Amino acid sequence: MILRSAYFHNFKGGPKVLFWGDAEAMSKLSNLLRASSIGTGPLSLGSFSEAADRKAIVIHSVSRSVGMRVSGSGFEWGLDTETMISFADMVDVLAESKQPGHQYLECGVQGEIVVMAACGEYPADLSPG
């Protein structure tokens, strides 16, 4: 299954950006986070995942994490190197597990949109609309 993403106005008690897929998709997300941690510049996830809501997500390497934020018609995920690696490790747990599960990838800063990574919990055709 391909890595998918979408923004949900009210998912499990509030607004969330959800990444979902199988173990292979979670490994892809983990690898993207690790690649971004080297600070090579903004990384658009459009080439690596399918946005079910057609909203682009771009990972930015920043000196201090600000989390997921609305940016124009899409989202920017501003993460420092340590947070990217920590989130990659959390997603690795999902990819390596034999059970469905999810992780909340939060920076704990005011105004961020909660990000949830889910492995094996949701169908490929899940839609925010």
Order of alpha helices (4+ residues) and beta strands (2+ residues): beta-beta-alpha-beta-beta-beta-beta-beta-alpha-beta-beta
